[in-house]
Amino acid sequence: MAINNGFKPGQVESFKKRGLSELVEKWIDLVRQGQPNIRNPLIANKGKEVIPVVYSAVEGYFRSDNKKYDGEHILRLLREMKLLEDEELQEYVSKVEAFIMELNRAAKF
């Protein structure tokens, strides 16, 4: 599984069949870049609430055979985070938001 970035061989085959291989690679690259180091505890706490939900939704979609995914909910959460006054966080959230919009387009098929 380490070779497949934590995905089981059957899951890798599933997203290949679903045409998601490129998106999975983009997601893995985004996750590897890491989250911003937020010093303001109020903003950091909001990040600790939202970021795991986003990660879980995306990875759950990739790992799932039933292909359910609420991308609009994820975008709403990210837009709320972009309102927080932390430049590094806003830059990070913008990257994740762009990825989610791309995933939403792919998930509609």
N, CA, C and O atoms as a GROMACS GRO file, in nm:
protein
  436
    1MET      N    1   0.082  -0.120   0.000
    1MET     CA    2   0.000   0.000   0.000
    1MET      C    3   0.086   0.127   0.000
    1MET      O    4   0.043   0.230  -0.050
    2ALA      N    5   0.208   0.120   0.056
    2ALA     CA    6   0.295   0.237   0.056
    2ALA      C    7   0.327   0.279  -0.086
    2ALA      O    8   0.339   0.398  -0.115
    3ILE      N    9   0.341   0.183  -0.175
    3ILE     CA   10   0.370   0.213  -0.315
    3ILE      C   11   0.253   0.290  -0.378
    3ILE      O   12   0.274   0.374  -0.464
    4ASN      N   13   0.132   0.260  -0.334
    4ASN     CA   14   0.011   0.322  -0.390
    4ASN      C   15  -0.039   0.438  -0.304
    4ASN      O   16  -0.157   0.472  -0.310
    5ASN      N   17   0.050   0.498  -0.224
    5ASN     CA   18   0.015   0.613  -0.141
    5ASN      C   19  -0.101   0.583  -0.046
    5ASN      O   20  -0.186   0.668  -0.023
    6GLY      N   21  -0.103   0.464   0.008
    6GLY     CA   22  -0.204   0.426   0.106
    6GLY      C   23  -0.330   0.367   0.046
    6GLY      O   24  -0.420   0.326   0.121
    7PHE      N   25  -0.340   0.362  -0.084
    7PHE     CA   26  -0.457   0.304  -0.149
    7PHE      C   27  -0.433   0.156  -0.175
    7PHE      O   28  -0.324   0.115  -0.213
    8LYS      N   29  -0.536   0.077  -0.153
    8LYS     CA   30  -0.529  -0.066  -0.181
    8LYS      C   31  -0.528  -0.087  -0.332
    8LYS      O   32  -0.580  -0.003  -0.406
    9PRO      N   33  -0.470  -0.197  -0.379
    9PRO     CA   34  -0.466  -0.222  -0.524
    9PRO      C   35  -0.604  -0.217  -0.590
    9PRO      O   36  -0.617  -0.167  -0.702
   10GLY      N   37  -0.706  -0.267  -0.523
   10GLY     CA   38  -0.842  -0.262  -0.578
   10GLY      C   39  -0.893  -0.120  -0.591
   10GLY      O   40  -0.967  -0.088  -0.684
   11GLN      N   41  -0.854  -0.034  -0.496
   11GLN     CA   42  -0.895   0.106  -0.502
   11GLN      C   43  -0.825   0.177  -0.618
   11GLN      O   44  -0.885   0.258  -0.688
   12VAL      N   45  -0.698   0.145  -0.637
   12VAL     CA   46  -0.623   0.204  -0.748
   12VAL      C   47  -0.689   0.164  -0.880
   12VAL      O   48  -0.707   0.248  -0.969
   13GLU      N   49  -0.725   0.039  -0.891
   13GLU     CA   50  -0.792  -0.009  -1.013
   13GLU      C   51  -0.926   0.060  -1.030
   13GLU      O   52  -0.965   0.094  -1.143
   14SER      N   53  -0.998   0.082  -0.921
   14SER     CA   54  -1.129   0.148  -0.927
   14SER      C   55  -1.118   0.290  -0.981
   14SER      O   56  -1.194   0.328  -1.069
   15PHE      N   57  -1.023   0.370  -0.928
   15PHE     CA   58  -1.018   0.506  -0.982
   15PHE      C   59  -0.954   0.513  -1.120
   15PHE      O   60  -0.971   0.613  -1.190
   16LYS      N   61  -0.882   0.411  -1.160
   16LYS     CA   62  -0.836   0.406  -1.299
   16LYS      C   63  -0.956   0.385  -1.391
   16LYS      O   64  -0.970   0.452  -1.493
   17LYS      N   65  -1.043   0.292  -1.353
   17LYS     CA   66  -1.163   0.264  -1.432
   17LYS      C   67  -1.255   0.385  -1.437
   17LYS      O   68  -1.321   0.409  -1.538
   18ARG      N   69  -1.259   0.462  -1.328
   18ARG     CA   70  -1.346   0.580  -1.320
   18ARG      C   71  -1.281   0.703  -1.382
   18ARG      O   72  -1.342   0.810  -1.383
   19GLY      N   73  -1.159   0.691  -1.433
   19GLY     CA   74  -1.090   0.803  -1.496
   19GLY      C   75  -1.040   0.908  -1.399
   19GLY      O   76  -1.031   1.026  -1.433
   20LEU      N   77  -1.009   0.865  -1.277
   20LEU     CA   78  -0.969   0.960  -1.173
   20LEU      C   79  -0.820   0.955  -1.138
   20LEU      O   80  -0.777   1.022  -1.044
   21SER      N   81  -0.742   0.878  -1.209
   21SER     CA   82  -0.601   0.861  -1.174
   21SER      C   83  -0.527   0.994  -1.165
   21SER      O   84  -0.451   1.016  -1.070
   22GLU      N   85  -0.548   1.080  -1.262
   22GLU     CA   86  -0.480   1.210  -1.263
   22GLU      C   87  -0.521   1.295  -1.143
   22GLU      O   88  -0.438   1.361  -1.081
   23LEU      N   89  -0.651   1.292  -1.110
   23LEU     CA   90  -0.697   1.369  -0.994
   23LEU      C   91  -0.642   1.313  -0.864
   23LEU      O   92  -0.608   1.389  -0.773
   24VAL      N   93  -0.631   1.183  -0.854
   24VAL     CA   94  -0.574   1.123  -0.734
   24VAL      C   95  -0.430   1.168  -0.718
   24VAL      O   96  -0.388   1.202  -0.607
   25GLU      N   97  -0.354   1.170  -0.826
   25GLU     CA   98  -0.215   1.216  -0.821
   25GLU      C   99  -0.207   1.363  -0.779
   25GLU      O  100  -0.121   1.400  -0.700
   26LYS      N  101  -0.296   1.446  -0.832
   26LYS     CA  102  -0.300   1.588  -0.793
   26LYS      C  103  -0.331   1.601  -0.644
   26LYS      O  104  -0.271   1.683  -0.574
   27TRP      N  105  -0.424   1.520  -0.596
   27TRP     CA  106  -0.461   1.524  -0.455
   27TRP      C  107  -0.341   1.485  -0.367
   27TRP      O  108  -0.311   1.551  -0.268
   28ILE      N  109  -0.275   1.379  -0.404
   28ILE     CA  110  -0.158   1.333  -0.328
   28ILE      C  111  -0.052   1.442  -0.324
   28ILE      O  112   0.008   1.465  -0.219
   29ASP      N  113  -0.028   1.508  -0.436
   29ASP     CA  114   0.070   1.618  -0.440
   29ASP      C  115   0.027   1.733  -0.349
   29ASP      O  116   0.109   1.791  -0.279
   30LEU      N  117  -0.101   1.765  -0.351
   30LEU     CA  118  -0.152   1.874  -0.267
   30LEU      C  119  -0.137   1.841  -0.119
   30LEU      O  120  -0.096   1.926  -0.040
   31VAL      N  121  -0.169   1.719  -0.083
   31VAL     CA  122  -0.157   1.676   0.057
   31VAL      C  123  -0.010   1.678   0.101
   31VAL      O  124   0.021   1.717   0.213
   32ARG      N  125   0.078   1.636   0.012
   32ARG     CA  126   0.221   1.634   0.045
   32ARG      C  127   0.277   1.773   0.067
   32ARG      O  128   0.375   1.789   0.141
   33GLN      N  129   0.219   1.874   0.006
   33GLN     CA  130   0.266   2.011   0.027
   33GLN      C  131   0.245   2.056   0.172
   33GLN      O  132   0.314   2.144   0.221
   34GLY      N  133   0.150   1.994   0.237
   34GLY     CA  134   0.124   2.023   0.377
   34GLY      C  135   0.032   2.142   0.398
   34GLY      O  136   0.008   2.222   0.309
   35GLN      N  137  -0.016   2.149   0.520
   35GLN     CA  138  -0.107   2.256   0.559
   35GLN      C  139  -0.026   2.373   0.614
   35GLN      O  140   0.086   2.355   0.662
   36PRO      N  141  -0.081   2.493   0.606
   36PRO     CA  142  -0.008   2.609   0.657
   36PRO      C  143   0.004   2.605   0.809
   36PRO      O  144  -0.079   2.546   0.878
   37ASN      N  145   0.108   2.668   0.859
   37ASN     CA  146   0.128   2.682   1.003
   37ASN      C  147   0.056   2.808   1.048
   37ASN      O  148   0.103   2.919   1.024
   38ILE      N  149  -0.057   2.791   1.112
   38ILE     CA  150  -0.140   2.904   1.152
   38ILE      C  151  -0.113   2.936   1.298
   38ILE      O  152  -0.126   2.850   1.385
   39ARG      N  153  -0.075   3.059   1.324
   39ARG     CA  154  -0.038   3.099   1.460
   39ARG      C  155  -0.157   3.147   1.544
   39ARG      O  156  -0.158   3.129   1.665
   40ASN      N  157  -0.255   3.207   1.480
   40ASN     CA  158  -0.373   3.256   1.551
   40ASN      C  159  -0.457   3.136   1.594
   40ASN      O  160  -0.506   3.061   1.509
   41PRO      N  161  -0.475   3.116   1.725
   41PRO     CA  162  -0.547   2.997   1.773
   41PRO      C  163  -0.693   2.989   1.725
   41PRO      O  164  -0.743   2.879   1.702
   42LEU      N  165  -0.759   3.101   1.710
   42LEU     CA  166  -0.898   3.098   1.663
   42LEU      C  167  -0.906   3.048   1.519
   42LEU      O  168  -0.993   2.967   1.485
   43ILE      N  169  -0.815   3.096   1.437
   43ILE     CA  170  -0.812   3.051   1.297
   43ILE      C  171  -0.764   2.907   1.290
   43ILE      O  172  -0.816   2.828   1.211
   44ALA      N  173  -0.665   2.873   1.371
   44ALA     CA  174  -0.613   2.735   1.372
   44ALA      C  175  -0.723   2.637   1.411
   44ALA      O  176  -0.734   2.529   1.353
   45ASN      N  177  -0.805   2.674   1.508
   45ASN     CA  178  -0.914   2.585   1.551
   45ASN      C  179  -1.015   2.564   1.440
   45ASN      O  180  -1.067   2.453   1.422
   46LYS      N  181  -1.045   2.668   1.364
   46LYS     CA  182  -1.138   2.654   1.251
   46LYS      C  183  -1.078   2.559   1.148
   46LYS      O  184  -1.148   2.475   1.091
   47GLY      N  185  -0.947   2.573   1.124
   47GLY     CA  186  -0.879   2.482   1.031
   47GLY      C  187  -0.885   2.339   1.078
   47GLY      O  188  -0.902   2.247   0.998
   48LYS      N  189  -0.871   2.318   1.210
   48LYS     CA  190  -0.876   2.183   1.265
   48LYS      C  191  -1.015   2.122   1.253
   48LYS      O  192  -1.030   2.000   1.256
   49GLU      N  193  -1.117   2.207   1.240
   49GLU     CA  194  -1.254   2.158   1.220
   49GLU      C  195  -1.280   2.124   1.074
   49GLU      O  196  -1.340   2.020   1.043
   50VAL      N  197  -1.236   2.210   0.984
   50VAL     CA  198  -1.274   2.200   0.844
   50VAL      C  199  -1.182   2.112   0.761
   50VAL      O  200  -1.230   2.029   0.683
   51ILE      N  201  -1.053   2.126   0.777
   51ILE     CA  202  -0.959   2.054   0.690
   51ILE      C  203  -0.976   1.902   0.698
   51ILE      O  204  -0.974   1.838   0.593
   52PRO      N  205  -0.993   1.843   0.816
   52PRO     CA  206  -1.016   1.698   0.819
   52PRO      C  207  -1.145   1.656   0.747
   52PRO      O  208  -1.150   1.547   0.689
   53VAL      N  209  -1.247   1.741   0.751
   53VAL     CA  210  -1.372   1.709   0.680
   53VAL      C  211  -1.347   1.707   0.530
   53VAL      O  212  -1.396   1.619   0.459
   54VAL      N  213  -1.271   1.805   0.482
   54VAL     CA  214  -1.239   1.812   0.339
   54VAL      C  215  -1.157   1.690   0.298
   54VAL      O  216  -1.189   1.623   0.199
   55TYR      N  217  -1.053   1.661   0.373
   55TYR     CA  218  -0.968   1.546   0.341
   55TYR      C  219  -1.048   1.416   0.342
   55TYR      O  220  -1.034   1.333   0.253
   56SER      N  221  -1.131   1.400   0.442
   56SER     CA  222  -1.211   1.279   0.454
   56SER      C  223  -1.307   1.264   0.336
   56SER      O  224  -1.324   1.154   0.284
   57ALA      N  225  -1.370   1.374   0.296
   57ALA     CA  226  -1.465   1.367   0.184
   57ALA      C  227  -1.396   1.328   0.055
   57ALA      O  228  -1.445   1.244  -0.020
   58VAL      N  229  -1.281   1.390   0.029
   58VAL     CA  230  -1.209   1.361  -0.096
   58VAL      C  231  -1.157   1.218  -0.096
   58VAL      O  232  -1.179   1.143  -0.192
   59GLU      N  233  -1.090   1.180   0.010
   59GLU     CA  234  -1.034   1.045   0.014
   59GLU      C  235  -1.144   0.940   0.018
   59GLU      O  236  -1.129   0.833  -0.040
   60GLY      N  237  -1.253   0.970   0.086
   60GLY     CA  238  -1.366   0.879   0.088
   60GLY      C  239  -1.424   0.859  -0.050
   60GLY      O  240  -1.462   0.748  -0.087
   61TYR      N  241  -1.430   0.967  -0.127
   61TYR     CA  242  -1.480   0.956  -0.264
   61TYR      C  243  -1.387   0.869  -0.349
   61TYR      O  244  -1.434   0.783  -0.424
   62PHE      N  245  -1.257   0.892  -0.337
   62PHE     CA  246  -1.163   0.812  -0.415
   62PHE      C  247  -1.168   0.665  -0.376
   62PHE      O  248  -1.157   0.577  -0.462
   63ARG      N  249  -1.186   0.637  -0.249
   63ARG     CA  250  -1.182   0.499  -0.199
   63ARG      C  251  -1.316   0.426  -0.217
   63ARG      O  252  -1.321   0.304  -0.209
   64SER      N  253  -1.421   0.500  -0.241
   64SER     CA  254  -1.555   0.444  -0.243
   64SER      C  255  -1.593   0.387  -0.379
   64SER      O  256  -1.556   0.442  -0.483
   65ASP      N  257  -1.665   0.279  -0.375
   65ASP     CA  258  -1.719   0.224  -0.499
   65ASP      C  259  -1.856   0.284  -0.531
   65ASP      O  260  -1.900   0.279  -0.646
   66ASN      N  261  -1.924   0.340  -0.430
   66ASN     CA  262  -2.058   0.394  -0.457
   66ASN      C  263  -2.054   0.538  -0.507
   66ASN      O  264  -2.157   0.593  -0.545
   67LYS      N  265  -1.936   0.600  -0.507
   67LYS     CA  266  -1.910   0.729  -0.572
   67LYS      C  267  -1.994   0.844  -0.520
   67LYS      O  268  -2.021   0.937  -0.596
   68LYS      N  269  -2.036   0.843  -0.394
   68LYS     CA  270  -2.111   0.956  -0.338
   68LYS      C  271  -2.014   1.062  -0.288
   68LYS      O  272  -1.911   1.031  -0.228
   69TYR      N  273  -2.050   1.188  -0.316
   69TYR     CA  274  -1.959   1.297  -0.283
   69TYR      C  275  -2.038   1.427  -0.284
   69TYR      O  276  -2.105   1.457  -0.384
   70ASP      N  277  -2.033   1.504  -0.177
   70ASP     CA  278  -2.104   1.632  -0.169
   70ASP      C  279  -2.004   1.747  -0.186
   70ASP      O  280  -1.965   1.812  -0.090
   71GLY      N  281  -1.964   1.769  -0.310
   71GLY     CA  282  -1.865   1.870  -0.340
   71GLY      C  283  -1.910   2.012  -0.310
   71GLY      O  284  -1.828   2.096  -0.274
   72GLU      N  285  -2.038   2.038  -0.322
   72GLU     CA  286  -2.088   2.174  -0.293
   72GLU      C  287  -2.073   2.206  -0.145
   72GLU      O  288  -2.041   2.319  -0.108
   73HIS      N  289  -2.096   2.108  -0.060
   73HIS     CA  290  -2.078   2.128   0.084
   73HIS      C  291  -1.931   2.159   0.115
   73HIS      O  292  -1.901   2.247   0.195
   74ILE      N  293  -1.842   2.086   0.051
   74ILE     CA  294  -1.699   2.107   0.072
   74ILE      C  295  -1.660   2.247   0.027
   74ILE      O  296  -1.582   2.314   0.095
   75LEU      N  297  -1.711   2.291  -0.087
   75LEU     CA  298  -1.680   2.426  -0.135
   75LEU      C  299  -1.730   2.533  -0.039
   75LEU      O  300  -1.663   2.634  -0.018
   76ARG      N  301  -1.848   2.512   0.019
   76ARG     CA  302  -1.900   2.609   0.117
   76ARG      C  303  -1.806   2.619   0.237
   76ARG      O  304  -1.777   2.728   0.285
   77LEU      N  305  -1.760   2.505   0.286
   77LEU     CA  306  -1.667   2.505   0.399
   77LEU      C  307  -1.538   2.580   0.365
   77LEU      O  308  -1.488   2.658   0.445
   78LEU      N  309  -1.486   2.556   0.246
   78LEU     CA  310  -1.362   2.621   0.205
   78LEU      C  311  -1.383   2.772   0.188
   78LEU      O  312  -1.295   2.851   0.223
   79ARG      N  313  -1.495   2.811   0.135
   79ARG     CA  314  -1.522   2.956   0.118
   79ARG      C  315  -1.531   3.026   0.253
   79ARG      O  316  -1.489   3.141   0.266
   80GLU      N  317  -1.586   2.958   0.352
   80GLU     CA  318  -1.588   3.014   0.488
   80GLU      C  319  -1.446   3.034   0.539
   80GLU      O  320  -1.415   3.135   0.602
   81MET      N  321  -1.361   2.937   0.513
   81MET     CA  322  -1.222   2.947   0.559
   81MET      C  323  -1.147   3.059   0.488
   81MET      O  324  -1.058   3.121   0.546
   82LYS      N  325  -1.180   3.085   0.363
   82LYS     CA  326  -1.112   3.191   0.289
   82LYS      C  327  -1.143   3.328   0.347
   82LYS      O  328  -1.070   3.424   0.321
   83LEU      N  329  -1.250   3.339   0.424
   83LEU     CA  330  -1.286   3.466   0.486
   83LEU      C  331  -1.198   3.498   0.608
   83LEU      O  332  -1.193   3.612   0.653
   84LEU      N  333  -1.130   3.397   0.659
   84LEU     CA  334  -1.044   3.417   0.776
   84LEU      C  335  -0.919   3.494   0.733
   84LEU      O  336  -0.866   3.474   0.624
   85GLU      N  337  -0.874   3.581   0.821
   85GLU     CA  338  -0.764   3.671   0.786
   85GLU      C  339  -0.628   3.608   0.816
   85GLU      O  340  -0.564   3.637   0.917
   86ASP      N  341  -0.588   3.522   0.727
   86ASP     CA  342  -0.455   3.461   0.733
   86ASP      C  343  -0.413   3.435   0.589
   86ASP      O  344  -0.469   3.348   0.522
   87GLU      N  345  -0.315   3.511   0.542
   87GLU     CA  346  -0.275   3.505   0.401
   87GLU      C  347  -0.230   3.366   0.359
   87GLU      O  348  -0.266   3.318   0.251
   88GLU      N  349  -0.151   3.300   0.443
   88GLU     CA  350  -0.102   3.166   0.410
   88GLU      C  351  -0.218   3.067   0.402
   88GLU      O  352  -0.221   2.981   0.313
   89LEU      N  353  -0.313   3.078   0.494
   89LEU     CA  354  -0.430   2.992   0.491
   89LEU      C  355  -0.513   3.017   0.366
   89LEU      O  356  -0.559   2.923   0.302
   90GLN      N  357  -0.533   3.143   0.331
   90GLN     CA  358  -0.612   3.176   0.213
   90GLN      C  359  -0.548   3.119   0.087
   90GLN      O  360  -0.618   3.070  -0.002
   91GLU      N  361  -0.416   3.125   0.078
   91GLU     CA  362  -0.345   3.069  -0.037
   91GLU      C  363  -0.364   2.918  -0.043
   91GLU      O  364  -0.391   2.862  -0.150
   92TYR      N  365  -0.350   2.852   0.071
   92TYR     CA  366  -0.368   2.707   0.078
   92TYR      C  367  -0.512   2.668   0.041
   92TYR      O  368  -0.534   2.577  -0.039
   93VAL      N  369  -0.608   2.738   0.099
   93VAL     CA  370  -0.749   2.706   0.073
   93VAL      C  371  -0.782   2.729  -0.074
   93VAL      O  372  -0.862   2.655  -0.131
   94SER      N  373  -0.722   2.830  -0.135
   94SER     CA  374  -0.745   2.854  -0.278
   94SER      C  375  -0.699   2.736  -0.362
   94SER      O  376  -0.766   2.697  -0.458
   95LYS      N  377  -0.585   2.677  -0.327
   95LYS     CA  378  -0.536   2.559  -0.399
   95LYS      C  379  -0.632   2.441  -0.381
   95LYS      O  380  -0.664   2.371  -0.477
   96VAL      N  381  -0.676   2.420  -0.258
   96VAL     CA  382  -0.769   2.310  -0.230
   96VAL      C  383  -0.901   2.335  -0.302
   96VAL      O  384  -0.960   2.242  -0.358
   97GLU      N  385  -0.948   2.458  -0.299
   97GLU     CA  386  -1.073   2.494  -0.365
   97GLU      C  387  -1.066   2.466  -0.516
   97GLU      O  388  -1.160   2.412  -0.574
   98ALA      N  389  -0.955   2.504  -0.578
   98ALA     CA  390  -0.938   2.477  -0.722
   98ALA      C  391  -0.943   2.327  -0.749
   98ALA      O  392  -1.003   2.283  -0.847
   99PHE      N  393  -0.879   2.250  -0.662
   99PHE     CA  394  -0.882   2.104  -0.678
   99PHE      C  395  -1.026   2.052  -0.664
   99PHE      O  396  -1.070   1.971  -0.745
  100ILE      N  397  -1.097   2.100  -0.563
  100ILE     CA  398  -1.234   2.053  -0.538
  100ILE      C  399  -1.324   2.087  -0.657
  100ILE      O  400  -1.409   2.006  -0.694
  101MET      N  401  -1.308   2.204  -0.717
  101MET     CA  402  -1.388   2.239  -0.834
  101MET      C  403  -1.360   2.144  -0.950
  101MET      O  404  -1.452   2.105  -1.023
  102GLU      N  405  -1.235   2.107  -0.966
  102GLU     CA  406  -1.199   2.010  -1.071
  102GLU      C  407  -1.259   1.872  -1.039
  102GLU      O  408  -1.310   1.805  -1.128
  103LEU      N  409  -1.251   1.832  -0.914
  103LEU     CA  410  -1.309   1.704  -0.873
  103LEU      C  411  -1.461   1.705  -0.891
  103LEU      O  412  -1.518   1.605  -0.934
  104ASN      N  413  -1.525   1.817  -0.859
  104ASN     CA  414  -1.670   1.827  -0.876
  104ASN      C  415  -1.710   1.807  -1.022
  104ASN      O  416  -1.809   1.740  -1.052
  105ARG      N  417  -1.632   1.865  -1.114
  105ARG     CA  418  -1.662   1.845  -1.256
  105ARG      C  419  -1.649   1.698  -1.293
  105ARG      O  420  -1.732   1.644  -1.366
  106ALA      N  421  -1.546   1.633  -1.243
  106ALA     CA  422  -1.523   1.491  -1.275
  106ALA      C  423  -1.627   1.402  -1.209
  106ALA      O  424  -1.666   1.300  -1.266
  107ALA      N  425  -1.672   1.438  -1.090
  107ALA     CA  426  -1.765   1.354  -1.014
  107ALA      C  427  -1.905   1.355  -1.072
  107ALA      O  428  -1.985   1.267  -1.042
  108LYS      N  429  -1.937   1.452  -1.154
  108LYS     CA  430  -2.071   1.460  -1.210
  108LYS      C  431  -2.095   1.358  -1.321
  108LYS      O  432  -2.208   1.340  -1.365
  109PHE      N  433  -1.990   1.292  -1.364
  109PHE     CA  434  -2.005   1.193  -1.472
  109PHE      C  435  -2.018   1.055  -1.418
  109PHE      O  436  -2.031   0.959  -1.495
   0.00000   0.00000   0.00000
